[in-house]
């Protein structure tokens, strides 16, 4: 608001007529390129050095789930949880000979570190080194996605629960 009045009645009138400008960002999950695998990862920690969990899902070019994993891991920081989620997903990709994949994370820190824009925090250096070794020889795109777009859809979750008994 500009030119905010100093007298109470004028201020009330001004506020009653005020309409805030809203910024809306449309967030949606995109299909991977033809012949590629899309890997969405997430790590979470209940406070730094609290309980944490990691998850990732791999989907093919049709959006069908190839593999999904979610599990609790030993306590650590949020950054460590995000890094470990990416590491576990990439281990799975490399072990199953996926060489073209689009890694999407809701961690801006991990996206910038893995793309070489930032230096990693000291506590995730060992994870970052292993991740970089795993992706050598692979065709990898690493992007950031807002948290709202980094989730399984309800239909995908129902599919996982029917297929794997989650």
Order of alpha helices (4+ residues) and beta strands (2+ residues): alpha-beta-beta-beta-alpha-beta-alpha-alpha-beta-alpha
